[in-house]
Amino acid sequence: MLRWLWQFIKPYRLRLVLALLALLMTAALTLSMGQGIRLMVDEGFAAESREGLAYALSLFGVITFFMAIGAFFRFYMVSWIGERVVADIRIKLYDHLVGLTPSFFEDNLAGEIQGRITTDTTLLQTVIGSSFSFALRNSLTFLGGLVLMFISNVKLTLIVLIVVPLIVFPLIFFGRKVRELSRMSQDKVATVGAWAGESLQHIKVVQAFTREDMVNKQFSQAAEGAFDVALQRIRHRAVLIALVMMLVMGAVAGMLFVGGNDVLDGKLSAGDLSAFVFYAIMVAGSLAAVTEVYGEVQRAAGAVERIRELLATEAQIVSAVNAAKLPLQPADDEPLLAFKNVDYTYPLRPNYKAIDTLTLAIKAGERIALVGPSGAGKSTLFDLLLRFRDPQSGSIELAGKNLSNLNLQELRSQYALVPQQPVLFSSNVLDNLRYGCPDASLEQVIAAAKAAHAHEFIEQLPDGYESFLGESGVKLSGGQRQRLAIARAILRDPKILLLDEATSALDAQSEFHVQQALNELMKDRTTLIIAHRLATVAHVDRIAVFDNGKLVDIGSHEQLLKSSELYKRLAQLQFSVAVE
């Protein structure tokens, strides 16, 4: 764990050195108080000298003053390093996660991942900013006190040291147990958080189906499971702490018995014994403190394992090393987009091809509608274009360049996606619209909103474009969220427009207005439209009919009514329903 953490601590070596110097100073001054006790007993109490007592107490005051200064610098520097290192880890972890493909997040709970970013890193912050400092200070106190004990009295020191092996072996044994249980505990807590987040995010569904009792029971079971694992970890730590305390204090009691007899026999002064007892208590206390911190360090080790596991996850899709530059212009006889014998199979369904030997050429400025039953492969096609997934065979080209040879961000900057379920962020209207173009002026944002017929309802919100929309735009209707998503795409002004049932959530009047806006947006722009309602795509240049991952036919609406049985059946179903 320390080797891994060093890469984050290394840039702040100077602060670490200052913290260590302050740590050394405070440890040395703490131990020097033993000599102050010796002087106070021998030169003050035993000698019955007020001057000796005053001198010893003044020495105490000077030591305490410098200890306070050292403690300030130690605490500030170590806490600064802890906060800074954890912030760096969070930044690196989040940056890594943002670069992973969407399929990773389909296989892992978002709440569990969030737990690693927040809970696990917070535990690390506690250990780096507090526990390490505490452990190091007590380790120095232990070693320094041990040296001074040997200097003061070898016989008494050996009595105390008899118990050290009896402490070390339980420390190693219980420490490993605590580490394993800490990892399990963190996993359980993360699962509880993920479950709570998911059920609360979809609270309307929970309440609409009156499943409050069910989710409460499931959450309680998850929480109790986390509690049981945590209880095992606490039990191991408690046994370790009690065992160390019993052994250490037993050794101190034995030392006091032998030392007390030496004082009564005149072999040792009361001041020397007092100083030795002080050192022994400091050594015992330091060892007990290190034992307790060792449990915290093992918990942190479990958290580090979970963080490193995420960082070790490699992105399946990355930018080409020597990426071709964009924007690219196709030659006169070349299509803008070309699918060449493309096959794609989802890992969980290896025997079923989501895209089966697809060959399709799309010219610049052409409008293509993708229709077919659910599961025909239409949405998968969008994922392949955006390189959320890569085909197992065949190739997809943009202006004659294979997508795998392009920079990911530059490639995706050519598109604007309007999904079927519009995605809005927990921010205001302005920030959500500017997601399409961060540098857009207010005038450009308003123009895009007007084009999407969203300006009117935005103006009616309490704070207009500064209105907070809540999580996932919960304060808006489905149609309003859809229009904001369309306005965001308009603001992006892309080369290629990807519309996934972009008008599905709109009422008839809003759909008419938005369709007009989309018609303007699609002019001279390559557009792919996933459509289930055929009436919305009758105006496109070509309609591609998909079934079971295969492109079964392509042509205009009129042509397909004659040539495609599947398209004809879909049209009859929809239009007959519309007539009725």
C-alpha positions in Angstrom: 0.0 0.0 0.0 2.8 2.4 0.9 4.6 1.7 -2.3 1.5 2.5 -4.3 0.8 5.7 -2.2 4.3 6.9 -2.7 3.6 7.9 -6.3 1.0 10.4 -5.0 3.1 11.6 -2.0 6.4 12.0 -4.0 5.5 15.4 -5.5 5.2 16.8 -2.0 8.5 15.6 -0.6 9.4 19.0 0.9 6.3 19.2 3.0 6.8 15.6 4.0 10.4 16.3 5.2 9.1 19.3 7.2 6.4 17.1 8.7 9.0 14.5 9.6 11.3 17.1 11.2 8.4 18.4 13.3 7.5 14.8 14.2 11.1 14.1 15.3 11.2 17.3 17.4 7.9 16.6 19.2 8.9 12.9 19.9 12.3 14.0 21.3 10.8 16.7 23.4 8.1 14.3 24.7 10.8 11.9 25.8 13.0 14.6 27.3 10.2 15.2 29.8 11.4 12.1 31.6 14.5 13.9 32.6 12.4 16.8 33.9 10.5 14.3 36.1 13.8 12.9 37.4 15.0 16.4 38.2 11.7 17.3 39.9 11.9 14.2 42.1 15.6 14.1 43.0 16.4 17.9 43.0 13.0 19.1 44.2 11.1 16.6 46.3 13.9 14.3 47.6 16.3 17.3 48.2 13.4 19.4 49.6 14.6 22.3 47.5 12.2 24.9 46.2 14.9 26.2 43.8 15.3 22.7 42.3 11.5 22.3 42.0 11.2 25.7 40.3 14.0 24.8 37.9 12.4 21.5 37.0 9.0 23.1 36.4 10.5 25.9 34.3 12.2 23.3 32.2 8.8 21.6 31.8 7.4 24.9 30.6 10.1 25.4 27.9 9.7 21.8 26.7 5.9 22.2 26.5 6.2 25.4 24.5 8.4 23.9 21.8 6.2 20.7 21.8 3.2 22.8 21.0 5.0 24.5 18.1 6.2 21.2 16.8 2.7 19.7 17.1 1.2 22.6 15.1 3.6 22.1 12.2 3.3 18.3 12.3 -0.5 18.3 12.3 -0.7 21.0 9.6 1.8 19.5 7.2 0.6 15.9 7.6 -3.1 16.9 7.3 -2.2 19.0 4.2 -0.5 16.0 2.6 -3.4 13.8 3.4 -6.0 16.1 1.9 -3.8 16.8 -1.2 -3.0 13.2 -1.9 -6.6 12.0 -1.6 -7.7 14.8 -3.9 -5.1 13.7 -6.4 -6.2 10.1 -6.1 -9.9 11.1 -6.6 -9.0 13.2 -9.6 -6.9 10.3 -11.2 -9.6 7.8 -10.4 -12.5 9.9 -11.8 -10.4 10.7 -14.9 -9.7 7.0 -15.4 -13.4 6.1 -15.0 -14.6 8.7 -17.5 -12.3 7.1 -20.1 -13.8 3.6 -19.6 -16.3 2.3 -22.1 -20.1 2.4 -21.3 -20.1 -1.4 -21.1 -18.1 -1.3 -17.9 -20.8 0.7 -16.2 -23.4 -1.7 -17.5 -21.6 -4.5 -15.6 -20.9 -2.5 -12.4 -23.3 -0.6 -10.1 -22.9 3.1 -10.3 -23.5 3.5 -6.5 -20.7 0.9 -5.8 -18.3 2.8 -8.0 -19.2 6.1 -6.3 -18.5 4.4 -3.0 -14.9 3.8 -4.0 -14.5 7.4 -5.1 -15.9 8.8 -1.9 -16.0 6.4 1.0 -12.7 4.5 0.3 -10.8 7.7 -0.5 -12.1 9.3 2.7 -10.8 6.4 4.7 -7.4 6.9 3.0 -7.5 10.5 3.9 -8.0 9.7 7.5 -5.1 7.2 7.5 -2.6 9.5 5.5 -3.6 12.7 7.3 -3.9 11.3 10.8 -3.2 7.6 11.4 0.2 7.5 9.7 1.4 10.6 11.6 0.1 9.1 14.8 1.7 5.7 14.1 5.0 7.3 13.1 5.1 9.6 16.1 4.4 6.7 18.5 6.9 4.5 16.7 9.6 7.1 17.3 8.5 7.5 20.9 8.6 3.7 21.3 12.2 3.5 19.9 13.5 6.6 21.7 11.9 5.5 25.0 13.4 2.0 24.6 16.9 3.5 24.1 16.5 5.7 27.1 15.2 2.8 29.2 18.3 0.8 28.3 20.5 3.8 29.3 18.6 4.2 32.6 18.4 0.5 33.7 19.2 -2.6 31.6 17.6 -5.0 34.0 14.3 -3.3 34.2 14.3 -2.8 30.4 14.7 -6.5 29.8 11.7 -7.3 32.1 9.5 -5.0 29.9 10.9 -6.4 26.7 9.9 -10.0 27.6 6.3 -9.3 26.4 7.3 -7.8 23.0 7.3 -11.2 21.1 3.9 -12.0 22.7 2.5 -8.8 21.2 4.0 -9.0 17.7 2.6 -12.4 16.7 -1.0 -11.6 17.6 -0.5 -8.2 15.8 0.4 -10.0 12.6 -2.3 -12.6 12.9 -5.2 -10.3 13.8 -3.9 -7.6 11.4 -4.4 -9.9 8.4 -7.9 -10.9 9.6 -8.8 -7.2 10.0 -7.6 -6.4 6.4 -9.7 -9.2 4.9 -12.7 -8.2 6.9 -12.2 -4.5 6.0 -12.3 -5.3 2.3 -15.5 -7.3 2.8 -17.0 -4.5 5.0 -16.2 -1.8 2.3 -17.8 -4.0 -0.3 -20.9 -4.5 1.8 -21.2 -0.8 2.6 -20.8 0.1 -1.1 -23.5 -2.4 -2.0 -25.9 -0.8 0.6 -25.2 2.7 -0.9 -25.8 1.5 -4.4 -29.0 -0.2 -3.5 -30.2 2.9 -1.6 -29.3 5.2 -4.5 -31.1 3.2 -7.1 -34.3 2.8 -5.1 -34.4 6.5 -4.2 -33.6 7.5 -7.8 -36.7 5.6 -8.9 -38.9 6.4 -6.0 -41.9 7.1 -8.2 -41.8 3.5 -9.5 -41.3 2.2 -5.9 -44.3 4.1 -4.6 -46.5 3.5 -7.6 -46.1 -0.2 -7.2 -46.4 0.1 -3.4 -43.2 -1.7 -2.9 -42.0 0.4 0.1 -42.1 -2.5 2.5 -40.1 -4.7 0.0 -37.3 -2.2 -0.6 -37.2 -1.5 3.2 -36.7 -5.2 3.9 -34.1 -5.6 1.1 -32.2 -2.5 2.4 -32.4 -3.8 6.0 -31.0 -7.1 4.9 -28.1 -5.4 3.1 -27.4 -3.1 6.0 -27.5 -6.0 8.5 -25.0 -7.9 6.3 -22.7 -4.9 6.4 -23.1 -4.6 10.1 -22.3 -8.3 10.7 -19.0 -8.1 8.7 -18.1 -4.8 10.5 -18.8 -6.5 13.9 -16.4 -9.3 13.1 -13.7 -6.7 12.2 -14.4 -4.7 15.4 -14.2 -7.9 17.5 -10.8 -8.8 16.1 -9.5 -5.3 16.7 -11.0 -5.2 20.2 -9.3 -8.6 21.1 -6.0 -7.3 19.8 -6.2 -4.0 21.7 -7.2 -5.8 25.0 -4.4 -8.4 24.6 -1.7 -5.8 24.0 -2.9 -3.7 26.9 -2.9 -6.6 29.3 0.5 -7.8 28.3 2.1 -4.4 28.3 0.6 -3.3 31.7 1.6 -6.7 33.2 5.1 -6.1 32.1 5.1 -2.5 33.6 3.7 -3.9 36.9 6.5 -6.5 37.1 9.0 -3.8 36.3 7.6 -1.6 39.1 7.8 -4.4 41.6 11.5 -5.0 40.8 12.4 -1.3 40.6 10.5 -0.5 43.8 12.6 -3.1 45.7 15.8 -1.6 44.2 14.7 1.9 45.5 14.0 0.5 49.0 17.4 -1.3 48.9 19.1 2.0 47.9 20.3 0.6 44.5 18.2 3.1 42.5 17.1 6.7 43.2 13.4 7.6 43.3 14.0 10.1 40.4 15.6 7.4 38.2 12.7 5.1 38.9 10.2 7.8 38.2 12.0 8.7 34.9 12.1 5.0 34.0 8.4 4.5 34.8 7.7 7.5 32.5 9.7 6.0 29.7 8.0 2.6 30.2 4.6 4.1 30.2 5.4 6.1 27.1 6.8 2.9 25.4 3.7 0.9 26.5 1.3 3.6 25.4 3.1 4.0 22.1 3.0 0.3 21.4 -0.7 0.1 22.2 -1.4 3.1 20.0 0.5 1.6 17.1 -1.5 -1.6 17.6 -4.7 0.3 17.3 -3.6 2.3 14.3 -2.4 -0.9 12.7 -6.1 -1.9 12.4 -6.9 1.4 10.7 -4.0 0.9 8.3 -5.3 -2.6 7.5 -8.7 -1.0 6.8 -7.0 1.5 4.5 -5.2 -1.4 2.8 -8.6 -2.9 1.9 -9.7 0.4 0.5 -6.5 0.8 -1.5 -7.2 -2.7 -3.0 -10.6 -1.6 -4.2 -9.2 1.7 -5.7 -6.3 -0.1 -7.4 -8.8 -2.6 -8.8 -10.6 0.2 -10.5 -7.5 1.9 -11.7 -6.2 -1.4 -13.1 -9.4 -1.7 -15.3 -8.2 -1.0 -18.8 -10.4 0.8 -21.3 -11.3 -1.6 -24.1 -11.6 1.2 -26.6 -8.9 3.9 -26.8 -7.7 6.5 -29.3 -5.2 5.5 -32.0 -1.6 6.3 -31.3 -1.1 8.2 -34.5 -4.6 9.3 -35.0 -5.7 10.9 -38.3 -6.8 14.5 -38.0 -10.4 15.7 -38.2 -12.6 17.1 -39.6 -12.3 14.9 -42.7 -13.9 15.6 -46.0 -14.8 12.6 -48.2 -13.8 12.5 -51.8 -16.5 13.3 -54.3 -17.2 9.6 -55.0 -16.8 8.5 -51.4 -19.6 8.2 -48.7 -19.2 10.1 -45.5 -20.0 7.0 -43.4 -19.5 3.4 -44.6 -20.2 0.1 -42.8 -18.3 -2.7 -44.5 -19.3 -6.3 -43.5 -19.7 -5.3 -39.9 -20.5 -7.9 -37.3 -21.1 -7.3 -33.6 -22.0 -9.7 -30.9 -22.7 -8.8 -27.2 -20.4 -10.7 -24.8 -23.4 -12.0 -22.8 -25.1 -13.3 -25.9 -22.3 -14.9 -27.9 -24.6 -16.9 -30.1 -26.7 -14.0 -31.3 -25.4 -11.3 -33.6 -26.7 -7.8 -32.8 -25.3 -6.6 -36.1 -24.9 -9.2 -38.8 -22.7 -8.6 -41.9 -23.9 -5.0 -42.3 -22.8 -3.2 -45.4 -24.2 0.4 -45.8 -22.9 3.6 -47.4 -24.2 7.0 -46.3 -23.4 10.1 -48.3 -22.7 13.5 -46.7 -26.0 15.4 -46.1 -28.1 12.3 -46.5 -30.9 11.5 -44.1 -31.3 7.9 -43.2 -34.0 6.4 -41.0 -33.4 3.1 -39.2 -36.6 1.1 -38.6 -37.4 -2.4 -37.4 -38.7 -4.4 -34.4 -37.1 -3.9 -31.0 -33.8 -5.7 -30.7 -33.1 -5.4 -34.4 -29.8 -3.7 -33.8 -30.6 0.0 -34.4 -29.3 1.3 -31.1 -26.2 -0.9 -31.4 -25.5 0.9 -34.7 -25.3 4.2 -32.8 -23.0 2.7 -30.2 -20.7 1.5 -33.0 -20.6 4.9 -34.7 -19.7 6.6 -31.4 -17.2 3.8 -30.7 -18.8 2.9 -27.4 -18.3 -0.6 -28.9 -16.1 -1.9 -31.6 -17.2 -4.5 -34.2 -15.7 -8.0 -33.9 -15.2 -8.0 -37.7 -15.6 -5.6 -40.6 -14.9 -1.9 -40.4 -16.7 1.4 -40.1 -15.2 4.4 -41.9 -15.7 8.1 -41.6 -14.6 9.9 -44.8 -12.6 6.9 -45.8 -10.8 6.6 -42.5 -11.4 3.6 -40.2 -12.9 4.8 -36.9 -10.3 2.8 -35.0 -7.6 5.1 -36.5 -9.2 8.3 -35.2 -8.9 10.2 -31.9 -11.9 9.3 -29.8 -12.7 12.8 -28.7 -12.3 14.2 -32.2 -14.5 11.5 -33.6 -17.3 12.0 -31.1 -17.1 15.8 -31.6 -18.5 15.2 -35.1 -21.8 13.9 -33.6 -24.7 15.2 -31.6 -26.8 12.6 -30.0 -30.4 13.1 -29.0 -31.4 9.9 -27.0 -34.8 8.5 -26.6 -34.6 9.1 -22.8 -33.2 12.6 -22.6 -30.3 13.0 -20.1 -30.1 16.2 -18.1 -27.7 17.0 -15.3 -28.4 18.3 -11.8 -27.7 21.9 -12.7 -29.6 24.8 -14.3 -31.0 25.2 -17.8 -28.1 27.2 -19.1 -25.5 24.7 -18.0 -27.4 21.8 -19.5 -27.8 23.5 -22.8 -24.2 24.6 -22.9 -23.2 21.0 -22.5 -23.5 21.0 -26.3 -21.1 23.9 -26.6 -19.5 25.2 -23.4 -18.3 28.5 -25.1 -21.8 29.4 -26.5 -23.0 32.9 -25.6 -26.4 33.5 -24.0 -27.8 34.7 -27.3 -26.7 31.5 -29.0 -28.2 29.4 -26.2 -31.5 31.3 -26.5 -31.5 30.9 -30.3 -31.1 27.2 -29.9 -33.8 27.0 -27.3 -36.2 28.9 -29.6 -35.4 26.6 -32.5 -36.3 23.6 -30.3 -39.5 25.4 -29.2 -38.2 25.3 -25.6 -37.7 29.1 -25.0 -41.3 29.7 -24.0 -41.5 27.2 -21.2 -38.0 28.0 -20.0 -39.0 31.7 -19.5 -41.9 30.5 -17.4 -39.6 28.7 -14.9 -39.0 30.6 -11.6 -35.5 31.7 -12.6 -35.6 31.3 -16.4 -32.4 30.0 -17.8 -30.9 30.0 -14.3 -33.6 27.6 -13.0 -32.3 24.5 -11.2 -33.7 21.3 -12.8 -33.2 18.8 -10.1 -31.6 15.3 -10.5 -32.0 14.2 -14.1 -34.3 17.1 -14.8 -37.0 15.7 -12.5 -38.7 19.1 -12.3 -39.6 19.1 -16.0 -42.1 17.0 -18.0 -40.8 14.4 -20.5 -41.6 16.6 -23.5 -39.7 19.5 -21.9 -36.7 17.4 -21.2 -36.7 16.2 -24.8 -36.8 19.7 -26.2 -33.9 20.7 -24.0 -31.9 17.7 -25.4 -32.8 18.8 -28.9 -31.7 22.4 -28.2 -28.4 21.1 -26.8 -27.9 19.2 -30.1 -28.8 22.3 -32.1 -26.2 24.3 -30.1 -23.5 21.7 -30.8 -24.0 22.2 -34.6 -22.6 18.8 -35.5 -21.5 17.3 -38.8 -23.5 14.1 -38.1 -26.8 14.1 -36.2 -28.0 10.9 -34.3 -31.6 11.0 -33.3 -33.0 8.1 -31.2 -36.8 8.6 -31.3 -36.1 12.3 -30.6 -39.8 13.2 -30.6 -41.2 10.2 -28.8 -41.9 12.0 -25.5 -43.7 15.0 -27.1 -47.4 15.7 -27.5 -48.8 16.2 -31.0 -48.5 20.0 -31.0 -44.9 20.0 -29.5 -43.9 17.2 -31.9 -45.1 19.3 -34.9 -43.0 22.3 -33.8 -39.9 20.2 -32.9 -40.1 18.3 -36.1 -40.0 21.7 -38.0 -36.9 22.6 -35.9 -35.3 19.2 -36.7 -36.0 19.6 -40.4 -34.1 22.9 -40.3 -31.3 21.3 -38.3 -31.1 18.4 -40.7 -30.6 20.5 -43.8 -27.2 19.8 -45.4 -26.3 17.6 -42.4 -25.9 13.9 -42.4 -28.6 12.5 -40.1 -29.4 9.0 -38.8 -32.8 8.6 -37.2 -33.9 5.6 -35.1 -37.7 5.5 -35.6 -40.5 3.3 -34.3 -43.2 5.7 -35.6 -43.0 5.5 -39.3 -45.0 8.7 -39.8 -42.1 10.7 -38.4 -39.6 9.5 -41.1 -41.5 9.6 -44.3 -39.6 12.7 -45.3 -36.1 11.2 -45.1 -34.0 10.3 -48.1 -33.8 6.5 -47.4 -35.2 4.1 -44.8 -33.1 1.2 -43.8 -35.1 -1.8 -42.5 -33.4 -4.0 -39.9 -34.5 -7.4 -38.5 -32.4 -9.6 -36.1 -29.3 -7.5 -36.8 -29.5 -7.7 -40.5 -30.2 -5.0 -43.0 -33.1 -6.6 -44.9 -34.1 -3.7 -47.2 -33.4 0.0 -47.9 -35.3 2.6 -50.0 -37.9 5.3 -49.8 -41.2 4.9 -47.9 -43.1 4.2 -51.2 -40.5 1.7 -52.5 -40.4 -0.2 -49.2 -44.2 -0.6 -49.1 -43.8 -2.6 -52.3 -40.5 -4.4 -51.7 -40.4 -5.1 -48.0 -42.9 -7.4 -46.3 -41.6 -6.4 -42.8 -41.9 -2.7 -43.5 -45.3 -3.1 -45.1 -46.5 -5.0 -42.0 -45.1 -2.4 -39.6 -46.8 0.4 -41.7 -50.1 -1.4 -41.8 -50.1 -1.9 -38.0 -49.2 1.7 -37.2 -51.5 3.4 -39.7 -54.4 1.1 -39.0 -54.1 1.9 -35.3 -53.9 5.6 -36.2 -57.1 5.4 -38.3 -59.0 3.7 -35.6 
